[in-house]
Amino acid sequence: MSRVLVPCHVKGTVALQVGDVRTSQGRPGVLVIDVTFPSVAPFELQEITFKNYYTAFLSIRVRQYTSMHTPVKWVTCLRDYCLMPDPHSEEGAQEYVSLFKHQMLCDMSRVLELRLILRQPSPLWLSFTVEELQIYQQGPKSPSMTFPKWLSHPVPCEQPAPHLEGLPNPSSVSSEVQQMWALTEMVRASHTSTKIGRFDVDGCYDLNLLSYT
Amino acid sequence: MLQEESDLSLTIAQIVQKLKGSNLYAQLERQAWGSWEKRILKSLNSMCTELSIPLARKRPVGEQKELLNKWNEMGTDEPDLSLFRPVYAPKDFLEVLINLRNPNYENGDSLSFRTHLGLIQVPLKVKDIPELKEFFVELGLTTGQLGIDDSTQVPPELFENEHVRIGQKVLVEQDSAAAQQYIRQGSPTALRAELWALILNISSQPEDILYYEQLKTNVIQHDLLVDSLIYKDVKLTASNDDYYFVFEDYLYQVLLCFSRDTSVLAHFAYNSASPPKSYIRGKLGMEEYAVFYPPNGVIPFHGFSMYVAPLCFLYHEPSRLYQMFREMYVRFFFRLHSISSHPSGIVSLCLLFETLLQTYLPQLFYHLREIGAQPLRISFKWMVRAFSGYLATDQLLLLWDRILGYNSLEILPVLAAAVFAFRAVNLMEVTSLAAAEAVLADLSTLKVMPLLQIFLFATVT
C-alpha cells in the first residue's frame, strides 16, 4: 500500500512537571509534543514513523474533525506503547519505530491534530525525545489491473484436431519435450553459486598505505 | 528441485542465524569504534613505513615455487620477526571498552542504585541468574551432562551409552536442529567433528575444496604484511602451548588463507566494524582501484591464532578445517573483538561477568576492587579468547559444545564468574592485582561443567 508524507508542524516539547521547574531537583519524566497540520485538510492517518531517543512509553491523543457542530475533543488512540522493555537499560532506546492505523484504538479517518505524550520514568537518562517524526496518509490506490479478456474469460476447450497421417502421437511428443525441459532445468539448477572472489585489481595488489576515512 | 530447495533453505538458515538480534546503536558504537579503528590503521601504517615493508607484494616466481614446496611445513621456517609487533593485544582493547560512555547517561558523582562499580559503564541489559537458569536449563542438576556424568565413577549405563546412541541417531538423520539441541548436554568425542559440522551446516563439496585451493594460490602469489603478523602470533602463542604446538603448520595453512578470503567481508553487514580500505599505488582516490586490506578485512591481534588451534583436534583435512574455522569466526568469534550491543558481544559479556560477580559474590567483588584488582582485568583475556589456551583441551571442547548448542557466547562470562567463585577463598586473602593474577593463573586443572552447574544451580544466594 503506498503512502504519502503529510507535511506537519512539530511544536517544541513541553515538559510536564509538578511544582516549580526552577527549584525542583529532578528532571521531568513526561514530555508532550504537539503536531499540527496547518496547510492540510483533515486526512486519514496511515502510519507514524520516528526514531526513538530514550523514550520508554508513548501515548498518542488525536483530535478529529466532526461535521456536526459539537466541540472537538481529544481521544486517546495509543496508550502506553512500550518502546523500551527495561527503562533503565539501552534496549530499544534508539530504534526506528513504525506505528500503523490498525494499532490505534480509534478510527483515524479525519485527523486534525496529534499530541504525543512521552514518558521516561528512569532517572538515569539526561534527556529523552523522539526524532525524525513523520506522518503518512494513505496514497492513491494502485491502478486496478485489467486482465486481457482471454485470461478472465477462458475459451472452452476446443475439439481435438483430427489425427493426421504420419505424424507422431502429440501426447507422447509433449511428454518427451517435458522430460527434456526438466533435464535442462536440472543442469541449470546444479550450477554452483560459489564465488571465486578475487581481491586484487587485474592481478595487481600493490597498495598504498591504509586510508583513514 | 529438492537439492535447490535444500540449498536455498541452508543459505537462509545461515543468514537468519547471523542477523538475529544484531542491534547497533549508532552514537555509542561508531564514535568509540571509529577512533579505535583509526588507531589500528595508524599502527599498521607506521609498521609499514618504519620497517620499509610494503603492505602487499607479488612474490617472484622462484619464491612462489619455494613456498609451494614447503607448504606443509611452514613451521620449519624461521624468519626474522623480531621487528614485528602485534597490532594490539586484548588489554589494549579492554581500555577502549572501559572508556565507552553514553553521552545521555547520568554518570554523576553521587552513588545511585545503578552506579557501575565495575569497569564497564554502559547500561546494557544482561541476564541475571534466574534468567540464565532458564536459558541454560539443560545444564541443570537433573539433566545428564558429558563432562560430569561420564566420569569413571559413574556407570556408563546410567547416561553415557544412551547419550552416544542418540548422538549417532542424530547424525544418521542429519538433523541440524536436533544436533544443536543434543549438543547442549555435550558431545561424545567420537561424534564431535561430525556434530559441529552438522550444526554449522558445513558440508565439504568439491567446490569448497576448490575454493580453498584458490585461496592457497592467492597465498603463494602475494605476500602480505599481515602474514608476518600471523607468523609472529603463532610463534608467540600456539607454538608455546603444550597442547597446540603440534598443529603449527595447520595454523599457517588456515590463517594465511583466511586473510585472503573475500567471502568473510560479508560478515561486516552485521558487524559494526568496517574493513580497512586502501587504493592501488598511483590510483589514490579512484574507486575502481579501491581494495580492502587484508582481503578479508580482519586484522589479527595477539592471540588470534588460538581461535583455530582447538579445531585442529577435530579436523585434519585442511579445507574442512578451514571451512569450520571460517564459519565459527563469522558466527561467534568476531563478536569477541568488536564493539556492539549484541547480547553475545564482548561489551555485554563483560557487563554480565561483572554483574554476576557483584550480585552473587559481593564480598569478593568489593575486596578485589579495594585492592585495585578489578576482576574484569583478569577475566577479560579468558573471554576474548573463549578460554582457548587457558583450559585443558577436552574441557575447552566441552565448553565450545555449549556455545554451539545455545548459539550464544554468554556461557563464557558465566564460566569466568564460576572460576572466581571456586577460588574465592584464596582470592579473599590476596592484597594486590599481581597476587590475584597468580591465584587465577593456572586454569588447566579445572573441570568446566561441574563449575558451571554449581554456580548456576547449586549456589545458595
Interface residues (C-beta under 8 A of the other chain):
Chain A: Y53 Y54 P85 D86 H88 S89 E90 E91 A93 Q94 E95 P123 L124 W125 L126 S127 F128 A189 S190 T192 T194 K195 I196 G197 R198 F199 D200 V201 C204 Y205 D206 L207 N208 L209 L210 S211 Y212 T213
Chain B: M1 Q3 E4 N23 Y25 A26 Q27 L28 K38 L41 K42 L44 N45 C48 T49 P54 L55 A56 R57 K58 N102 P103 N104 Y105 E106 S112 R114 V122 P123 L124 K125 Q205 E207 D208 L210 Y211 Q214 N218 H222 R260 D261 T262 S263 P276 K277 S278 Y279 I280 R281 L284 E288 Y289 V291 F292 Y293 P295 S341
